[in-house]
Structures are given as structure tokens and as C-alpha cells.
Amino acid sequence: MTIPRQPLRDEIHRRVLESIHRGDPPPGNRVRDTDLAAWLGVSRTPVREALLRLAREGVLEADMGRGFRVPRLDPAEIGETGQILGALEALALELTPDVSPASLESLEQIDRKLEHTRGDVVRCADLEDEWHRTLLDGCPNRRLLDLIAGQRRLLRRYLSAYLRDSSRIALSTLPHQKIIEALRREDRPAALRVFTQQWRRGIEELQAWARARPPA
């Protein structure tokens, strides 16, 4: 298997991240740069650079002298990350000027794709991320959006594992629709209220699942 040479580190980062979200390797297992280099058809140097970047982002753990490991699933991390991300996204929505009709239509199109995505965990998670990016794209604080992107990468592995373990075939779009309806009415407080409530419920559901599952 070979991959495009430019930009190599970014492409390796993307491929490895996708693999982790698919559960390969599963939480608690080591990630070996030699194995990845052979799989991707590249040298170990750009692979190690990509793994170091993933470690800085919190997706991997770096053991001094022992390589890298996919972190075990931790209900406390779900709660802490979800609390941070929910607050950051709510702030970004508050700062976003009125969402345009074109953006609202894009949100509805993403929801239609979500409704017709069955059994593809990565695709579901991709569309969920895209929905949130589209909703908040008009936020003028780009540094805030960068912080949100980093926290979403951390939380995504939990969402992906939850979808795999719970045999969920799709994500519900009902909360999305309620937010869109409130924004169409130009009722920003109602949109923020639904948004915040859904974040809290989603995190509680993820934590309950993580506590009930066998240790990873």
C-alpha cells in the first residue's frame, strides 16, 4: 500500500487517525512505527513525526523509550473533555453572527446524509464533525475554532468506540433539527438551550456506556 508523497506527514497523520477511530489498534494497544511504515510504504521518520503529533494532540500516549500506545477509554476524560468542548462550542455559537439560509440548508443536507448512513462508524463520525464545523464556521474567533477542533479529536475516539460497541447504526438528527428550527426563527437563546442540553445528555450517555463496558 502506498500513499501520496505530499504532504506526507499530514497524510500519514490522517490515515493513522482514521485507523484508530476504526478501533485498529484497540485502546490499550501499542502502535509500532515499523508496522505502520510497512503498511503505508514509507520510511519510519515521517511516521514517527505523525505519531508524535498525535501524542501532542492527546490521541496517543508516548512512553519514554517504549513507543506509543492508544490510551485506554476513561469515563473521567469523557466528562472533562465533553464539559470543555460543550462550553467552547456554545461560546462559538454565541459569537457567530446570524446563520445564513445557505448554511442552514447545508446543515439539513448533512443531516439527510446522516439519516442514510447505516453501520459506517467513520462516516457517521465524519458527518457529525462536519455538522458542527458548518454550524460554527461563521464564528469570527478562529483561535476558538482551533481549540474546538483539538478537543473534538479527543472526544471522537469515544464516539467511534461507542458506535461500534453499542451496534448503533446511525446517529439521531432530531436535536440538530431542533437547533436548525430555532435558528430559522432567529431564536438564538432557544438554539443555545437545545445545543447545551444535547451536549450534556450526549456526554452522560457516553460516560454511562464507558463505565458499563469491560476495561479496555
C-alpha positions as CSV (number, residue, x, y, z in Angstrom):
1,M,0.0,0.0,0.0
2,T,1.4,3.4,-1.0
3,I,0.2,6.9,-0.2
4,P,0.8,10.3,-1.9
5,R,4.1,11.9,-1.1
6,Q,2.8,15.4,-0.5
7,P,2.2,16.4,2.2
8,L,3.4,13.1,3.6
9,R,3.2,13.8,7.4
10,D,-0.3,15.1,7.1
11,E,-1.4,12.2,5.1
12,I,0.1,9.7,7.5
13,H,-1.5,11.6,10.4
14,R,-4.9,11.3,8.7
15,R,-4.5,7.6,7.9
16,V,-3.4,6.7,11.4
17,L,-6.1,8.8,13.0
18,E,-8.8,7.1,10.8
19,S,-7.4,3.7,11.8
20,I,-7.6,4.5,15.5
21,H,-11.1,5.7,15.1
22,R,-12.0,2.3,13.5
23,G,-10.6,0.6,16.6
24,D,-7.4,-0.7,15.0
25,P,-5.4,-0.9,17.2
26,P,-7.9,-1.0,20.1
27,P,-7.5,1.1,23.2
28,G,-4.6,0.0,25.4
29,N,-2.6,-1.5,22.5
30,R,0.8,-0.3,21.2
31,V,1.3,1.5,17.9
32,R,4.5,0.5,16.3
33,D,6.2,2.8,13.8
34,T,7.8,-0.1,12.0
35,D,4.5,-1.8,11.3
36,L,2.9,1.5,10.2
37,A,5.8,2.3,7.9
38,A,5.5,-1.1,6.2
39,W,1.7,-0.7,5.9
40,L,2.0,2.8,4.4
41,G,5.0,2.1,2.2
42,V,7.1,4.9,3.7
43,S,10.1,5.3,5.9
44,R,9.9,5.4,9.7
45,T,10.9,9.1,10.0
46,P,7.6,10.7,8.8
47,V,5.6,8.0,10.6
48,R,7.3,8.9,13.9
49,E,6.7,12.6,13.2
50,A,3.0,11.9,12.7
51,L,2.8,9.7,15.9
52,L,4.5,12.5,17.9
53,R,1.9,14.9,16.6
54,L,-0.9,12.5,17.6
55,A,0.7,12.3,21.0
56,R,0.7,16.1,21.4
57,E,-3.0,16.1,20.4
58,G,-3.8,13.6,23.1
59,V,-4.8,10.9,20.7
60,L,-1.8,8.7,21.6
61,E,0.3,8.2,24.7
62,A,4.1,8.4,24.3
63,D,6.0,6.0,26.6
64,M,9.6,7.2,27.0
65,G,11.7,4.6,25.3
66,R,8.8,2.3,24.7
67,G,7.0,3.9,21.8
68,F,3.3,4.8,21.5
69,R,0.0,3.4,22.8
70,V,-3.6,4.1,22.2
71,P,-5.0,5.4,25.5
72,R,-7.5,3.3,27.4
73,L,-11.0,4.6,27.5
74,D,-11.6,6.7,30.6
75,P,-15.0,7.9,31.7
76,A,-13.4,10.8,33.6
77,E,-11.8,12.0,30.3
78,I,-15.1,11.8,28.6
79,G,-16.7,14.1,31.2
80,E,-13.8,16.5,31.4
81,T,-13.4,16.8,27.6
82,G,-17.1,17.0,27.0
83,Q,-17.5,19.7,29.5
84,I,-14.8,21.8,27.9
85,L,-15.9,21.1,24.4
86,G,-19.6,21.8,25.1
87,A,-18.7,25.2,26.7
88,L,-16.3,26.1,23.8
89,E,-18.9,25.2,21.1
90,A,-21.7,27.1,23.0
91,L,-19.4,30.2,23.1
92,A,-18.6,29.9,19.4
93,L,-22.3,29.7,18.6
94,E,-23.0,32.7,20.8
95,L,-20.3,34.6,18.9
96,T,-21.5,33.5,15.4
97,P,-23.4,36.1,13.5
98,D,-26.9,35.1,12.2
99,V,-26.5,31.8,10.4
100,S,-27.3,32.3,6.7
101,P,-30.1,30.4,4.9
102,A,-27.4,28.7,2.8
103,S,-25.6,27.4,5.9
104,L,-28.9,26.2,7.4
105,E,-29.5,24.3,4.1
106,S,-26.1,22.8,4.3
107,L,-26.8,21.6,7.9
108,E,-30.0,20.0,6.6
109,Q,-28.2,18.3,3.8
110,I,-25.6,16.9,6.2
111,D,-28.5,15.6,8.4
112,R,-30.0,13.8,5.4
113,K,-26.7,12.1,4.8
114,L,-26.5,11.1,8.4
115,E,-30.0,9.6,8.3
116,H,-29.0,7.4,5.3
117,T,-25.6,6.3,6.8
118,R,-26.0,2.9,8.3
119,G,-23.3,0.9,10.0
120,D,-20.4,3.0,8.9
121,V,-18.9,4.3,12.1
122,V,-16.2,6.5,10.5
123,R,-18.7,8.0,8.1
124,C,-21.2,8.8,10.9
125,A,-18.5,10.5,13.0
126,D,-17.2,12.4,9.9
127,L,-20.7,13.8,9.2
128,E,-21.2,14.7,12.9
129,D,-18.0,16.6,12.9
130,E,-18.9,18.3,9.6
131,W,-22.3,19.3,11.0
132,H,-20.6,21.1,14.0
133,R,-18.0,22.7,11.8
134,T,-20.7,24.0,9.4
135,L,-22.8,25.4,12.3
136,L,-19.8,27.2,13.8
137,D,-17.9,28.2,10.6
138,G,-19.1,31.8,10.9
139,C,-17.6,32.3,14.3
140,P,-15.1,35.2,13.9
141,N,-12.8,33.8,16.7
142,R,-10.6,31.4,14.7
143,R,-8.4,30.6,17.7
144,L,-11.5,29.4,19.5
145,L,-12.4,27.2,16.5
146,D,-8.8,25.7,16.6
147,L,-9.3,24.8,20.2
148,I,-12.6,23.2,19.4
149,A,-11.1,21.1,16.6
150,G,-8.4,19.7,19.0
151,Q,-11.0,18.8,21.7
152,R,-13.2,17.1,19.1
153,R,-10.3,14.9,18.0
154,L,-10.1,13.7,21.6
155,L,-13.8,13.0,22.0
156,R,-14.2,11.4,18.6
157,R,-12.5,8.2,19.6
158,Y,-15.0,7.7,22.3
159,L,-17.9,8.4,20.0
160,S,-16.5,5.9,17.4
161,A,-15.9,3.2,20.1
162,Y,-19.5,3.8,21.4
163,L,-21.0,3.4,18.0
164,R,-19.0,0.2,17.4
165,D,-19.8,-1.3,20.8
166,S,-23.5,-0.3,21.0
167,S,-24.3,-1.5,17.5
168,R,-25.8,1.9,16.8
169,I,-26.4,2.0,13.0
170,A,-26.9,5.8,12.9
171,L,-26.9,9.0,14.9
172,S,-30.2,10.7,15.7
173,T,-30.6,14.0,13.9
174,L,-33.6,15.2,16.0
175,P,-31.5,17.6,18.2
176,H,-29.9,19.0,15.1
177,Q,-33.3,19.7,13.6
178,K,-34.5,21.5,16.7
179,I,-31.4,23.7,16.6
180,I,-31.9,24.5,12.9
181,E,-35.6,25.3,13.5
182,A,-34.7,27.7,16.3
183,L,-32.1,29.4,14.1
184,R,-34.6,29.8,11.3
185,R,-36.8,31.6,13.8
186,E,-33.8,33.7,14.7
187,D,-34.3,32.5,18.3
188,R,-30.7,32.2,19.4
189,P,-31.4,31.6,23.1
190,A,-33.6,28.6,22.2
191,A,-30.9,27.2,19.8
192,L,-28.3,27.6,22.6
193,R,-30.6,26.0,25.1
194,V,-31.1,22.9,22.9
195,F,-27.5,22.8,22.0
196,T,-26.3,22.8,25.6
197,Q,-28.9,20.3,26.7
198,Q,-27.9,17.9,23.9
199,W,-24.2,18.2,24.8
200,R,-25.0,17.3,28.4
201,R,-27.2,14.3,27.5
202,G,-24.7,13.1,25.0
203,I,-21.8,13.2,27.4
204,E,-23.8,11.5,30.1
205,E,-24.7,8.7,27.7
206,L,-21.1,8.2,26.7
207,Q,-20.0,8.1,30.3
208,A,-22.6,5.6,31.2
209,W,-21.5,3.4,28.3
210,A,-17.8,3.7,29.3
211,R,-18.5,2.8,32.9
212,A,-20.5,-0.3,32.0
213,R,-18.1,-1.7,29.4
214,P,-15.3,-4.2,30.3
215,P,-11.9,-2.4,30.9
216,A,-10.1,-1.8,27.6
